[in-house]
Amino acid sequence: MNPSEKTPKTRMRTIPLCLLALAPENVRKTPPAASAQAELKASIAAHGLIGNLVARADGKDEEGRQRYAVVAGGRRLAALQALAEDGAIGADHPVPCLVAPRKGGGELSLAENVAREAMHPADQVTAFSALAADGLAVSAIAARFGVSERTVEQRLRLGNAAPELLEAYRAGTIDLETLKAFAVTTDRERQLAAYEQVSGHGYRISARQVIRLLTEERVPAGSGLARFVGVDDYEAAGGAVLRDLFADEEERGVWLEDPALLEELAAKKLKTEADAQSKRWKWAEARIDVDWNDVARFGRIRPEPSEPTAEESAEIDRLNERQHDLANRDEEDWTDELEAETATNEARIEEIGEGIEARAQFRPEDHAIAGCIVTIGRDGALQRIEGLVRPEHMPKNPIRPGRQGAGSSKARPERLRASRKLQWKPPPAPGR
């Protein structure tokens, strides 16, 4: 038997879009992702229909025109129909189709989808880079292919990776996530140096390993030091920034490459604040890093505590009584509502305590003997450690009525009772 007798006879012709409909035997039943369909629509709008459809005759329309059912190319048909709805093309737009016999449509549809091999991602990103090299802007590429500008930037970053890394990706030596990790920097020499370092270990390279290697001497943008200075101010001063276009969260994907410049900018900013504080205190110092051992060598004056107002005291008493009542309830009587109420009461007690604590003030004589260290908190905020007394400035009789350690003070017991009620917490430790 001649094998060619089993091959369906087909012929190419151009068919108006309005005479095409999706055939029931089309094997692609799962709807495509909206983003993928948008990319296809944009590509057809920019470049036209690159691949033909496969269709079979399917009866006549009301005007006696031959209709056709598309057995392969359903996504392209849907994109063309969407463009027609948008008015980008006409309803009778000519569509190249390979017309097949009525039988065997399902087999043709399956063959078209199974036999087709998608372009390797490495080839795709290289092609994107070629478009950019030809002068096509990122925004223009995004519009032509229906993707976001960030997606284009990501593909360009991968396409500009060292050729040796792209070949390793094509060969399966590294995976896509690892290639993305190498692309955190645009410096190909650094990429290859890192690749040489990790590829000789005898085990598969991981993306996390590469990221750590390429960023170990850099400062994350989410660190307290970087947040204190600010990435914008750092860049304005000429600092280089390493950005990972593939990071989910921007702060986790940005590193500052010049730690010395960053610390110089932080020191200047802290000195400005220290100069201002020196007008209030006997002395003021600016320090980027402060350890509690540094603070321990000083004496410490605490500000005069503030007394709760009558309204605050009444609310504290009411909340404490309610918390006591809730704590003594039987377990079987406990509900989600009561648990939520307990949390709300605790938060309100802490809020009142913080308000009272914020009203504490140093006396003029405190400023006359004590100083202040200006530093950076872990959250990147400016932090002042106030009331520090150098040994040579310590008064002979540091205890005074109404202050911590004055056990004979009438005011002290009341302040301690308020502190126990409010469960005040000490301030956070300084540092980055």
Secondary structure, DSSP 8 states (H G I E B T S, - for coil): --GGGGS---EEEEEEGGGEEE-TT-S--S---HHHHHHHHHHHHHH---S-EEEEEEEE-TTS-EEEEEEE-HHHHHHHHHHHHHTSS-TT-EEEEEEE-STTHHHHHHHHHHH-----HHHHHHHHHHHHHTT--HHHHHHHHT--HHHHHHHHHHHTS-HHHHHHHHTTSS-HHHHHHHTTS--HHHHHHHHHHHHTTSS---HHHHHHHHHTTSEETTSHHHHHH-HHHHHHTT--EEE-TT-SSGGGGEEES-HHHHHHHHHHHHHHHHHHHTTTSSEEEE-S---HHHHHTSEE---B-----HHHHHHHHHHHHHHHHHHTS-GGG--HHHHHHHHHHHHHHHHHHHHHHHT-B--HHHHHH-EEEEEE-TTS-EEEEEEEE-GGG--S----TTSTT-TT-SHHHHHHHHHHHHT---------
